[in-house]
Amino acid sequence: MTTASVARRLNPLRRWSLLSRFTELGGVARLLLLTQLAFNLGFYLVVPFLAVHLAQDLAMAGWAVGVVLGVRTFSQQGLFVVGGALADRFGTRRVVLAGCVVRIAGFLVLAVAPTFPVVLAGAVLTGFAGALFSPAVEAALAEEGTDCEERGVMTRAELFALFAVFGEVGSVTGPLVGAMLLGVDFALTCTVAAAVFVLIWAGHYRMLPRTPGRSSGEPVLAGWAGVLRNRAFLVFAVGYSAYLVSYNQLYLALPVELERATGSQGALGWMFALASVLIVVGQLPLAAWARGRLGRARALPLGFGLLAAAFTAVALSAPLDPLPGPWALAPAVALVVLLTLGQMLSVPVAQDLVPRLAGEQRLGSYFGFLSSVGGVAVLAGSAGVGALLDRAYEPAPGAALPWAAMAVLPAVGGLVLWMVARRARVPRGRARAAEHAPA
């Protein structure tokens, strides 16, 4: 056992410290983590305020605002599978740099767009940039996680947990900065966001290795064909989409519960802040605990069980009269805490399982396909959940129905992932590396 390993075991706070874990990583891994922070910062500088800009500054009708936001989401979430295949074919570096350029162009178009068609073009550019960028970064991070395991620095699941923390910091910081800039001018907000992505481009241009794509020389469609032949992964992707549908209820179902319990959505911002604090403070220790005590075959169903428990808690309280005073927020707080804990426990483990199911090949295609399946599930699930939530204001027992229905989805998804995780094999070399990784 090395001196560094002994020090980590003697000081448990070190393994939970964001700075200490960050300094243990190599240059490329650090770059990818900082990229996720800057990526979310730049994205959330603009997107949360886009609807306000379109409605108030450009006086667009509600249908036009909805089309712009819907097309932006689809051009990102629906095209992840394209970006992932391109990363496999042409290499992470080229696709990440291209994604940065496309997003810079998208933000600059939004900054000056005077009409609906130009705004729509800017929205498509910003969305497609994410489709290029995200699968490539996740694939590169998975490769860096392999190296971390082999060197005994941390497991790949823990690196994905660290990735989530950095992303959450950016997600929290972006809207705060954007709100300040919005008081000046929306064009300035877009320009600052574009400047953030110029810095991201420069960092990746200088530091990302010029390695060829894993499927260099093969047709782009070869990656998709390989994914579609992998039945275990397809089952996994469908089961995992239950998490994405469930976590999306922070934006769709949580406001309904707040309205029912308190008569307003005034506490919504505090609920999102609570989720962010939980992730930033608790993600690393929870990931370390899950690795040491559970293993992925138990961490995944437990995480999804927490997602199901979140909706069950509201289902039990919804038919009852709201509690007096601040206690009326108790079901909403339970929903946020349990959903966030479920995400923190299961997502890093699931992301680590993707390369294992992929045989460590064509990672861009696999991560891209996973995100696109999730996007389709969220689109379909949101429509169904939205229809059910109309009953949330009904007298008992009807008010419990939408929440009980939402609890079933992650429960089934967790069962599916448990079966897939049990059958997933770990290469012997990586298993030994994981066993000797510092706790």
C-alpha positions as CSV (number, residue, x, y, z in Angstrom):
1,M,0.0,0.0,0.0
2,T,1.4,3.4,-1.0
3,T,1.9,6.3,1.3
4,A,-0.8,8.2,-0.5
5,S,-3.2,5.4,0.0
6,V,-2.5,5.2,3.7
7,A,-3.0,9.0,4.0
8,R,-6.3,8.7,2.3
9,R,-7.5,5.9,4.6
10,L,-6.4,7.8,7.7
11,N,-8.1,10.9,6.6
12,P,-11.6,10.2,5.3
13,L,-12.4,13.8,4.8
14,R,-9.7,13.8,2.0
15,R,-11.5,11.3,-0.1
16,W,-14.7,13.5,0.1
17,S,-12.9,16.8,-0.6
18,L,-13.6,18.1,-4.1
19,L,-10.2,19.8,-4.3
20,S,-8.1,16.9,-3.1
21,R,-9.8,14.4,-5.5
22,F,-9.4,16.9,-8.4
23,T,-5.7,17.3,-7.8
24,E,-5.2,13.5,-7.9
25,L,-6.3,13.4,-11.6
26,G,-4.3,13.8,-14.7
27,G,-4.4,16.9,-17.0
28,V,-7.0,15.6,-19.4
29,A,-9.4,14.4,-16.7
30,R,-9.1,17.8,-15.0
31,L,-9.9,19.5,-18.3
32,L,-13.0,17.4,-18.8
33,L,-14.3,18.2,-15.3
34,L,-13.7,21.9,-15.7
35,T,-15.2,21.7,-19.2
36,Q,-18.5,20.3,-17.6
37,L,-18.5,23.2,-15.2
38,A,-17.9,25.8,-17.9
39,F,-20.3,24.1,-20.3
40,N,-23.2,24.3,-17.8
41,L,-22.2,27.8,-16.8
42,G,-22.3,29.0,-20.4
43,F,-25.5,27.1,-21.2
44,Y,-27.4,28.2,-18.1
45,L,-26.3,31.8,-18.7
46,V,-28.7,32.0,-21.6
47,V,-31.3,29.2,-21.8
48,P,-33.3,29.8,-18.6
49,F,-33.9,33.4,-19.8
50,L,-34.5,32.6,-23.5
51,A,-38.3,32.4,-23.1
52,V,-38.5,35.8,-21.3
53,H,-36.4,37.4,-24.0
54,L,-38.6,36.0,-26.8
55,A,-41.9,36.9,-25.1
56,Q,-40.9,40.4,-23.8
57,D,-38.1,41.8,-25.9
58,L,-39.2,40.3,-29.3
59,A,-42.9,40.1,-28.5
60,M,-43.3,36.6,-29.8
61,A,-46.6,34.7,-29.4
62,G,-46.7,31.8,-26.9
63,W,-46.8,29.2,-29.7
64,A,-43.6,30.6,-31.2
65,V,-41.8,30.5,-27.9
66,G,-42.9,26.9,-27.4
67,V,-41.7,26.0,-30.9
68,V,-38.3,27.5,-30.3
69,L,-37.8,25.8,-26.9
70,G,-39.1,22.5,-28.2
71,V,-36.9,22.6,-31.3
72,R,-33.8,23.5,-29.2
73,T,-34.4,20.5,-26.9
74,F,-35.0,18.1,-29.8
75,S,-31.9,19.3,-31.7
76,Q,-29.8,18.4,-28.7
77,Q,-31.5,15.4,-27.0
78,G,-32.7,13.8,-30.2
79,L,-29.4,14.1,-32.0
80,F,-27.1,12.9,-29.2
81,V,-26.8,9.6,-31.1
82,V,-25.4,11.5,-34.1
83,G,-22.8,13.3,-32.1
84,G,-21.7,10.1,-30.4
85,A,-21.3,8.3,-33.7
86,L,-19.2,11.2,-35.1
87,A,-17.0,11.1,-32.0
88,D,-16.3,7.5,-32.6
89,R,-15.5,8.1,-36.3
90,F,-13.5,11.3,-36.2
91,G,-12.2,11.4,-32.6
92,T,-13.2,13.2,-29.5
93,R,-11.0,16.2,-30.1
94,R,-12.4,17.1,-33.5
95,V,-16.1,16.7,-32.4
96,V,-15.6,18.6,-29.2
97,L,-14.0,21.5,-31.0
98,A,-16.7,21.5,-33.6
99,G,-19.4,21.5,-30.9
100,C,-17.8,24.5,-29.3
101,V,-17.7,26.4,-32.6
102,V,-21.3,25.6,-33.3
103,R,-22.5,26.7,-29.9
104,I,-20.5,29.9,-30.2
105,A,-22.2,30.6,-33.5
106,G,-25.6,29.7,-31.9
107,F,-25.3,32.1,-29.0
108,L,-24.1,34.9,-31.3
109,V,-27.1,34.4,-33.6
110,L,-29.4,34.5,-30.6
111,A,-27.7,37.7,-29.5
112,V,-28.7,39.6,-32.7
113,A,-31.7,37.6,-33.9
114,P,-34.6,40.0,-34.7
115,T,-37.2,37.5,-36.2
116,F,-38.6,34.1,-35.5
117,P,-36.7,32.2,-38.3
118,V,-33.3,33.6,-37.1
119,V,-34.1,32.8,-33.5
120,L,-35.1,29.3,-34.6
121,A,-31.8,28.9,-36.4
122,G,-29.9,30.0,-33.3
123,A,-31.8,27.6,-31.1
124,V,-31.0,24.7,-33.5
125,L,-27.3,25.6,-33.4
126,T,-27.1,25.7,-29.7
127,G,-29.0,22.4,-29.3
128,F,-27.0,20.5,-32.0
129,A,-23.8,21.8,-30.4
130,G,-24.7,20.0,-27.2
131,A,-25.4,16.8,-29.2
132,L,-21.9,17.0,-30.6
133,F,-20.3,18.0,-27.4
134,S,-21.8,15.9,-24.6
135,P,-21.4,12.3,-25.9
136,A,-17.8,13.0,-26.9
137,V,-16.9,14.3,-23.5
138,E,-18.6,11.4,-21.7
139,A,-16.8,8.9,-23.9
140,A,-13.5,10.7,-23.2
141,L,-14.2,10.7,-19.4
142,A,-14.9,7.0,-19.5
143,E,-11.5,6.4,-21.0
144,E,-9.9,8.6,-18.4
145,G,-11.8,6.7,-15.7
146,T,-10.2,3.5,-17.0
147,D,-6.8,5.0,-16.6
148,C,-7.7,6.2,-13.1
149,E,-8.7,2.7,-12.1
150,E,-5.5,1.2,-13.5
151,R,-3.4,3.7,-11.5
152,G,-5.4,3.2,-8.3
153,V,-6.5,6.9,-8.1
154,M,-10.3,6.3,-8.1
155,T,-12.9,4.2,-9.8
156,R,-14.6,5.2,-13.0
157,A,-17.9,5.5,-11.1
158,E,-16.3,8.0,-8.7
159,L,-14.9,10.0,-11.6
160,F,-18.4,10.2,-13.0
161,A,-19.6,11.3,-9.6
162,L,-17.0,14.1,-9.6
163,F,-18.2,15.0,-13.1
164,A,-21.8,15.4,-11.7
165,V,-20.5,17.7,-9.0
166,F,-18.7,20.0,-11.4
167,G,-21.7,20.1,-13.6
168,E,-24.0,21.1,-10.8
169,V,-21.7,23.9,-9.8
170,G,-21.9,25.3,-13.3
171,S,-25.7,24.8,-13.3
172,V,-26.1,26.8,-10.2
173,T,-23.6,29.5,-11.1
174,G,-24.9,30.1,-14.7
175,P,-28.4,31.3,-13.8
176,L,-27.0,33.6,-11.1
177,V,-24.6,35.3,-13.5
178,G,-27.3,35.3,-16.3
179,A,-29.8,37.0,-14.0
180,M,-27.3,39.8,-13.3
181,L,-26.5,40.2,-17.0
182,L,-30.1,40.1,-18.1
183,G,-30.7,43.3,-16.2
184,V,-28.3,44.9,-18.7
185,D,-29.0,43.3,-22.0
186,F,-29.8,39.8,-23.4
187,A,-27.3,40.3,-26.2
188,L,-24.6,40.8,-23.6
189,T,-25.6,37.6,-21.8
190,C,-25.3,35.6,-25.1
191,T,-22.0,37.3,-25.9
192,V,-20.6,36.3,-22.4
193,A,-21.8,32.8,-22.9
194,A,-20.1,32.6,-26.3
195,A,-16.9,33.9,-24.7
196,V,-17.1,31.0,-22.2
197,F,-17.2,28.5,-25.0
198,V,-14.3,30.3,-26.7
199,L,-12.3,29.5,-23.6
200,I,-13.5,25.9,-23.6
201,W,-12.5,25.6,-27.3
202,A,-9.0,27.0,-26.5
203,G,-8.5,24.6,-23.6
204,H,-9.5,21.5,-25.6
205,Y,-7.5,22.6,-28.7
206,R,-4.4,22.8,-26.5
207,M,-4.8,19.9,-24.1
208,L,-6.9,17.2,-25.7
209,P,-4.7,14.5,-27.4
210,R,-4.9,14.1,-31.1
211,T,-6.0,10.5,-31.0
212,P,-8.0,9.0,-33.9
213,G,-11.5,7.9,-33.3
214,R,-12.1,4.3,-32.0
215,S,-14.0,3.6,-35.2
216,S,-11.8,5.5,-37.5
217,G,-12.1,4.2,-41.1
218,E,-15.4,2.6,-40.5
219,P,-18.8,4.1,-41.7
220,V,-20.6,6.3,-39.2
221,L,-23.5,3.9,-39.2
222,A,-21.3,1.0,-38.1
223,G,-21.5,2.3,-34.5
224,W,-25.3,2.4,-34.6
225,A,-25.5,-1.1,-35.9
226,G,-23.2,-2.4,-33.1
227,V,-25.4,-0.7,-30.5
228,L,-28.6,-2.1,-31.9
229,R,-27.2,-5.6,-31.9
230,N,-26.3,-5.3,-28.2
231,R,-29.5,-6.6,-26.5
232,A,-28.2,-6.2,-23.0
233,F,-27.4,-2.5,-23.6
234,L,-30.8,-1.9,-25.3
235,V,-32.6,-3.3,-22.2
236,F,-30.3,-1.2,-20.0
237,A,-31.1,2.0,-22.0
238,V,-34.8,1.4,-21.6
239,G,-34.6,0.8,-17.9
240,Y,-32.3,3.8,-17.4
241,S,-34.7,6.1,-19.1
242,A,-37.0,5.7,-16.1
243,Y,-34.5,7.7,-14.1
244,L,-34.6,10.6,-16.7
245,V,-38.4,10.6,-16.7
246,S,-38.5,10.6,-12.9
247,Y,-35.9,13.3,-12.4
248,N,-37.6,15.5,-15.0
249,Q,-40.5,15.7,-12.5
250,L,-38.6,18.3,-10.6
251,Y,-39.6,20.7,-13.4
252,L,-43.1,19.3,-14.2
253,A,-44.6,17.6,-11.1
254,L,-42.9,19.5,-8.2
255,P,-44.6,22.9,-9.1
256,V,-47.9,21.1,-9.0
257,E,-47.3,19.7,-5.5
258,L,-46.2,23.1,-4.3
259,E,-49.3,24.7,-5.7
260,R,-51.5,22.1,-4.1
261,A,-49.9,22.3,-0.7
262,T,-49.2,26.0,-0.4
263,G,-51.3,27.7,-3.0
264,S,-48.2,29.1,-4.8
265,Q,-44.9,28.1,-6.4
266,G,-42.9,30.6,-4.4
267,A,-40.7,28.0,-2.8
268,L,-39.7,26.4,-6.2
269,G,-36.3,28.2,-6.3
270,W,-35.5,27.0,-2.7
271,M,-36.3,23.4,-3.8
272,F,-33.8,23.6,-6.7
273,A,-31.2,25.1,-4.4
274,L,-31.7,22.2,-2.0
275,A,-31.1,19.7,-4.8
276,S,-27.9,21.5,-5.8
277,V,-26.6,21.6,-2.3
278,L,-27.2,17.9,-1.8
279,I,-25.3,17.1,-5.0
280,V,-22.3,19.4,-4.3
281,V,-22.0,18.3,-0.7
282,G,-23.0,14.7,-0.8
283,Q,-22.2,13.2,-4.2
284,L,-18.6,12.2,-3.4
285,P,-19.1,10.6,0.0
286,L,-22.2,8.8,-1.3
287,A,-20.3,7.5,-4.3
288,A,-17.5,6.3,-2.1
289,W,-20.0,4.6,0.3
290,A,-21.8,2.9,-2.6
291,R,-18.5,1.6,-4.1
292,G,-17.3,0.2,-0.8
293,R,-20.6,-1.2,0.6
294,L,-23.0,-1.9,-2.2
295,G,-21.5,-2.6,-5.6
296,R,-23.4,-1.7,-8.8
297,A,-25.8,-4.7,-8.6
298,R,-27.2,-3.2,-5.4
299,A,-26.5,0.5,-5.9
300,L,-28.7,0.7,-9.0
301,P,-31.9,-0.8,-7.6
302,L,-31.4,1.1,-4.3
303,G,-31.1,4.3,-6.2
304,F,-34.1,3.7,-8.3
305,G,-36.0,2.6,-5.2
306,L,-35.3,6.0,-3.7
307,L,-36.8,7.5,-6.9
308,A,-39.9,5.4,-6.4
309,A,-40.0,6.3,-2.7
310,A,-40.0,10.0,-3.6
311,F,-43.3,9.7,-5.5
312,T,-44.7,7.3,-2.9
313,A,-44.2,9.9,-0.2
314,V,-46.3,12.5,-2.1
315,A,-48.9,9.8,-3.0
316,L,-49.4,9.1,0.7
317,S,-49.8,12.8,1.6
318,A,-51.7,14.1,-1.5
319,P,-55.2,12.9,-0.4
320,L,-54.8,14.6,3.0
321,D,-55.2,18.2,3.9
322,P,-52.0,20.1,3.8
323,L,-50.2,20.5,7.1
324,P,-50.1,24.0,8.7
325,G,-47.4,26.5,8.2
326,P,-44.0,25.4,6.8
327,W,-44.9,21.8,7.4
328,A,-47.0,22.0,4.2
329,L,-43.7,21.8,2.3
330,A,-42.7,18.5,3.9
331,P,-44.0,16.3,0.9
332,A,-42.2,18.5,-1.6
333,V,-39.0,18.4,0.4
334,A,-39.2,14.6,0.6
335,L,-39.7,14.5,-3.2
336,V,-36.7,16.7,-3.8
337,V,-34.4,14.9,-1.3
338,L,-35.3,11.4,-2.3
339,L,-35.1,12.1,-6.1
340,T,-31.7,13.8,-5.7
341,L,-30.3,11.0,-3.5
342,G,-31.6,8.4,-6.0
343,Q,-29.9,10.2,-8.8
344,M,-26.6,10.6,-6.8
345,L,-26.6,6.9,-5.9
346,S,-27.5,5.4,-9.3
347,V,-26.3,7.6,-12.1
348,P,-22.5,7.4,-11.6
349,V,-22.8,3.6,-11.3
350,A,-25.0,3.5,-14.4
351,Q,-22.6,5.6,-16.4
352,D,-19.7,3.3,-15.4
353,L,-21.8,0.3,-16.6
354,V,-22.2,1.7,-20.1
355,P,-18.6,1.1,-21.2
356,R,-18.7,-2.3,-19.7
357,L,-21.8,-3.2,-21.7
358,A,-20.2,-1.7,-24.7
359,G,-17.1,-3.8,-24.4
360,E,-15.1,-0.6,-24.0
361,Q,-15.7,0.1,-27.8
362,R,-17.6,2.9,-29.6
363,L,-18.3,4.7,-26.4
364,G,-19.5,7.8,-28.2
365,S,-22.2,5.9,-30.0
366,Y,-23.3,4.1,-26.8
367,F,-23.5,7.3,-24.6
368,G,-25.2,9.2,-27.4
369,F,-27.8,6.4,-27.9
370,L,-28.4,6.3,-24.2
371,S,-29.1,10.0,-24.1
372,S,-31.4,9.9,-27.2
373,V,-33.4,7.1,-25.7
374,G,-33.8,9.1,-22.6
375,G,-34.9,12.1,-24.5
376,V,-37.6,10.2,-26.3
377,A,-38.7,8.7,-23.0
378,V,-38.9,12.2,-21.3
379,L,-40.9,13.5,-24.2
380,A,-43.4,10.7,-24.1
381,G,-43.4,10.5,-20.3
382,S,-43.9,14.2,-19.8
383,A,-47.0,14.1,-22.0
384,G,-48.4,11.2,-20.0
385,V,-47.5,12.6,-16.6
386,G,-48.9,16.0,-17.6
387,A,-52.2,14.4,-18.3
388,L,-52.2,12.6,-15.0
389,L,-51.2,15.6,-13.0
390,D,-54.6,17.2,-13.8
391,R,-56.0,14.9,-11.1
392,A,-53.5,16.0,-8.5
393,Y,-56.0,18.6,-7.2
394,E,-58.9,16.1,-7.0
395,P,-60.3,14.9,-3.6
396,A,-59.0,11.7,-2.1
397,P,-58.2,9.1,-3.4
398,G,-57.8,10.6,-6.9
399,A,-55.1,13.0,-5.9
400,A,-52.8,10.1,-5.2
401,L,-53.1,8.5,-8.6
402,P,-50.5,10.5,-10.6
403,W,-47.9,10.1,-7.9
404,A,-48.5,6.4,-7.5
405,A,-48.3,5.9,-11.3
406,M,-45.0,7.8,-11.3
407,A,-43.6,5.6,-8.5
408,V,-44.2,2.5,-10.6
409,L,-41.9,3.6,-13.4
410,P,-38.6,3.8,-11.5
411,A,-39.5,0.7,-9.5
412,V,-39.7,-1.3,-12.8
413,G,-36.6,0.5,-14.2
414,G,-34.6,-0.4,-11.1
415,L,-35.6,-4.1,-11.5
416,V,-34.5,-4.0,-15.1
417,L,-31.1,-2.5,-14.2
418,W,-30.6,-4.9,-11.4
419,M,-30.9,-7.8,-13.8
420,V,-28.6,-6.2,-16.3
421,A,-26.0,-5.3,-13.7
422,R,-25.9,-8.8,-12.3
423,R,-25.0,-10.2,-15.8
424,A,-22.5,-7.5,-16.7
425,R,-19.0,-8.9,-16.6
426,V,-16.0,-6.9,-15.6
427,P,-12.6,-7.7,-17.3
428,R,-10.3,-9.2,-14.8
429,G,-7.7,-6.5,-15.1
430,R,-10.2,-3.8,-14.3
431,A,-11.7,-5.8,-11.5
432,R,-8.3,-6.0,-9.9
433,A,-7.7,-2.3,-10.4
434,A,-11.0,-1.5,-8.8
435,E,-10.3,-3.7,-5.9
436,H,-7.1,-1.9,-5.2
437,A,-8.3,1.6,-5.8
438,P,-8.2,3.8,-2.7
439,A,-11.3,3.9,-0.6
